[in-house]
């Protein structure tokens, strides 16, 4: 049963497809691209409009996990118990059963590669006691990092009408992960993982097709549309890009690739950058 479920997990290309309740957010198209070193905004469209983060939420779960690993509250070889609550988080998960354990490293890699919901909940319950309390911790950290419009309610990104963010805020989080945890950030470049003797492939397809892309996270629910945060480096420039609210994964990935092409081409590294207002991309 574990093998069957895990193989289905590895073949997945997005997180859960569920409708969220009505709220002030919507699956509106938005994009944002920032130079990770200088902070210069390169492209921006609807970047401050509220959207549902879907599994981009797990970026904050991992930020707090890395923070706990650094200050000793968690260890890489520490065992985390899957609660009944964690086990219930369909559809993409390790599916090892309530009461069984994974290591912290397995949980982190499972989130990065497979977007495992049960792993995210296990970390949240270990650090916060409950999803609800961990959501409050996540939101407080988001605001501390400058993500002023973001509210987190759970560690996985499963639908909650009050869990909202913006393209700008998710770029801020991507840059913060890179800046604050440079060694751990390298994990986002994982294209697969081994779990209990099985080789499992990730579903961040842009990394397979775009030279220089090294993470970060995909996300999808019916309410959010197809979301993506990407880190990429080429020709001496590193950027973090966000695309949200697209209709298909292919459209989302193509849009991100186009943004990256515009600013990571060789000419971009030698062109004098204007100090005026950021260039606005057209809404497609």
C-alpha positions in Angstrom: 0.0 0.0 0.0 2.8 2.4 0.9 4.5 1.7 -2.5 1.4 2.3 -4.4 0.6 5.5 -2.7 4.1 6.8 -2.9 4.4 6.1 -6.6 1.2 8.0 -7.1 2.7 10.8 -5.0 5.8 10.9 -7.1 3.8 11.1 -10.3 1.9 14.1 -9.1 2.5 17.5 -10.6 0.5 19.8 -8.4 -1.0 20.0 -4.9 -4.6 19.3 -4.0 -7.5 20.5 -6.3 -10.1 21.7 -3.9 -12.4 24.7 -3.9 -11.8 27.2 -1.1 -14.7 29.2 0.4 -15.4 32.8 -0.8 -13.1 35.4 0.5 -11.4 38.7 -0.6 -8.7 36.7 -2.6 -9.1 35.2 -6.0 -7.1 33.3 -8.5 -6.0 36.5 -10.3 -3.0 36.5 -12.5 0.0 38.2 -10.9 3.8 38.2 -11.5 6.9 39.6 -9.9 10.6 39.4 -10.6 13.3 40.8 -8.3 17.1 40.8 -8.4 17.9 38.7 -5.4 21.1 40.6 -4.6 20.2 44.3 -5.2 16.5 44.1 -4.5 15.7 45.9 -7.7 12.2 45.1 -9.0 12.5 43.9 -12.6 8.9 43.1 -13.5 5.7 43.6 -11.6 2.0 43.0 -12.5 -0.7 42.8 -9.8 2.0 42.1 -7.4 0.0 43.4 -4.4 -3.3 41.8 -5.2 -4.4 39.1 -2.7 -4.2 35.5 -4.0 -4.3 32.1 -2.4 -0.8 30.7 -1.9 -1.6 27.0 -2.2 1.5 24.9 -1.6 3.7 28.0 -1.8 2.7 28.1 1.9 5.2 25.4 2.6 8.0 27.8 1.9 7.2 29.4 5.3 6.9 26.0 6.9 10.4 25.3 5.8 11.7 28.7 6.8 10.5 28.1 10.3 11.9 24.5 10.2 15.3 25.8 9.1 15.2 28.4 11.9 14.4 25.7 14.5 17.3 23.5 13.1 19.7 26.4 13.5 18.7 27.2 17.1 18.6 23.6 18.2 14.8 23.1 18.7 15.0 20.5 15.9 17.7 18.1 14.6 18.0 16.6 11.2 17.9 13.0 12.5 15.0 13.7 14.9 11.9 11.5 14.5 8.6 13.2 13.8 5.4 11.2 14.5 2.6 11.3 11.9 -0.6 12.2 13.8 -4.0 11.2 12.6 -4.5 14.8 11.6 -1.3 14.7 9.5 -2.2 11.4 7.9 -5.6 12.8 6.8 -4.1 15.5 4.6 -4.9 14.2 1.1 -3.8 13.7 -1.5 -0.1 14.0 -1.6 1.7 12.6 1.3 4.1 9.9 2.5 1.1 7.9 3.5 3.0 5.8 6.1 0.1 5.7 8.5 -0.8 7.5 11.8 1.6 6.8 14.6 4.6 6.0 12.3 7.6 8.2 12.1 9.8 10.1 9.6 13.1 11.9 10.2 13.2 15.6 10.0 15.4 15.3 6.9 12.8 13.0 5.3 10.1 15.5 6.1 12.0 18.5 4.7 13.0 16.6 1.5 9.4 15.3 1.2 8.1 18.9 1.3 10.6 20.2 -1.2 10.4 17.3 -3.7 6.8 15.9 -3.3 5.0 18.7 -1.5 4.0 16.2 1.1 1.2 17.6 3.2 1.6 15.1 6.1 5.3 16.1 6.4 4.3 19.8 6.7 1.7 19.1 9.3 4.2 16.9 11.3 6.7 19.8 11.4 3.9 22.2 12.4 2.7 20.1 15.2 6.2 19.5 16.5 7.0 23.2 16.5 3.6 24.8 17.3 1.6 22.1 18.9 -1.2 22.5 16.4 -1.8 23.7 12.9 -3.8 26.6 14.2 -1.1 27.8 16.5 1.6 27.2 13.9 -0.4 29.3 11.5 -0.1 32.2 13.9 3.6 31.7 14.2 3.9 31.6 10.4 1.9 34.9 10.0 4.0 36.6 12.7 7.2 35.6 10.9 5.8 36.7 7.6 5.1 40.2 8.9 8.5 40.3 10.5 10.0 39.6 7.1 8.0 42.3 5.5 5.2 40.2 4.0 2.6 42.7 5.2 -0.4 41.3 3.3 0.1 37.6 4.0 -1.9 35.6 6.5 -1.2 31.9 7.0 -3.6 29.5 8.6 -2.0 26.1 8.0 1.4 24.7 7.1 0.4 22.9 3.9 -1.5 25.4 1.8 -4.6 23.3 1.7 -7.6 25.6 1.1 -8.6 28.1 3.8 -10.5 31.2 2.8 -8.4 33.3 5.2 -5.0 32.1 4.0 -3.9 34.8 1.5 -0.7 36.3 0.1 0.6 38.3 -2.8 3.3 37.8 -5.5 5.4 40.5 -3.8 5.2 38.8 -0.5 6.1 35.4 -1.9 9.2 36.9 -3.6 10.1 38.4 -0.3 10.0 35.0 1.3 12.0 33.4 -1.5 14.7 36.0 -1.0 14.6 35.5 2.8 15.1 31.8 2.5 18.1 32.3 0.2 19.6 35.0 2.4 19.0 33.5 5.9 19.6 29.8 5.2 22.0 29.6 2.2 23.0 26.0 2.9 19.5 24.7 3.5 18.3 26.7 0.4 20.4 24.3 -1.7 17.8 21.6 -0.9 15.3 23.4 -3.1 17.3 22.2 -6.1 16.5 18.6 -5.4 14.9 16.9 -8.3 14.1 13.7 -6.5 14.6 11.8 -3.2 15.0 8.3 -1.9 12.3 7.2 0.6 12.2 3.8 2.2 14.1 2.2 -0.7 12.1 4.0 -3.5 13.3 6.7 -5.8 10.8 9.5 -6.1 10.8 12.3 -8.7 9.8 15.9 -8.0 7.2 17.9 -9.9 8.9 21.3 -10.3 9.1 20.8 -14.1 10.7 24.2 -14.8 13.9 23.0 -13.2 14.1 20.2 -15.8 13.8 22.5 -18.7 15.4 25.8 -17.7 19.2 26.0 -17.3 20.0 28.0 -14.2 16.7 27.4 -12.3 17.3 25.8 -8.9 13.9 25.9 -7.1 11.8 27.0 -5.3 8.2 25.8 -5.1 5.1 25.0 -7.1 1.5 25.3 -5.9 -2.1 24.6 -7.1 -5.6 24.5 -5.8 -8.8 25.2 -7.7 -9.1 28.5 -5.8 -5.5 29.6 -6.4 -4.8 28.5 -9.9 -1.3 27.5 -10.8 1.4 29.2 -8.8 5.2 29.1 -8.9 8.2 30.7 -7.1 11.5 30.3 -8.9 15.1 31.1 -8.1 17.4 31.2 -11.1 21.0 32.3 -11.7 22.8 33.0 -15.0 25.4 35.4 -16.3 26.2 36.8 -12.9 22.7 37.7 -12.0 20.4 35.8 -9.5 16.6 36.5 -9.5 13.6 35.3 -7.7 10.4 35.2 -9.7 6.7 34.6 -8.8 3.9 33.7 -11.1 0.4 33.2 -9.7 -3.1 32.4 -10.8 -2.4 30.8 -14.2 -4.8 28.4 -15.8 -2.5 25.5 -16.4 0.9 24.4 -15.2 2.3 24.8 -18.8 1.2 28.4 -19.1 2.6 29.1 -15.6 6.0 27.6 -16.5 6.1 29.2 -19.9 5.4 32.6 -18.3 8.1 32.2 -15.8 10.6 31.0 -18.4 9.8 34.1 -20.5 10.4 36.4 -17.5 13.7 34.7 -16.8 14.8 34.9 -20.4 14.2 38.7 -20.4 16.5 39.3 -17.5 19.0 36.5 -17.5 20.1 36.8 -21.1 23.7 37.8 -21.6 22.7 41.4 -22.5 20.9 41.8 -19.2 24.2 41.5 -17.2 25.8 44.3 -19.1 22.9 46.7 -19.6 22.7 49.8 -17.4 19.6 49.5 -15.3 17.3 52.4 -15.1 16.8 53.9 -11.7 13.2 54.9 -12.6 10.0 53.1 -11.9 10.1 49.3 -12.4 9.0 48.0 -15.8 5.5 46.7 -15.8 4.6 43.5 -17.6 1.4 43.2 -19.4 -1.3 41.1 -17.8 -2.0 38.1 -19.9 
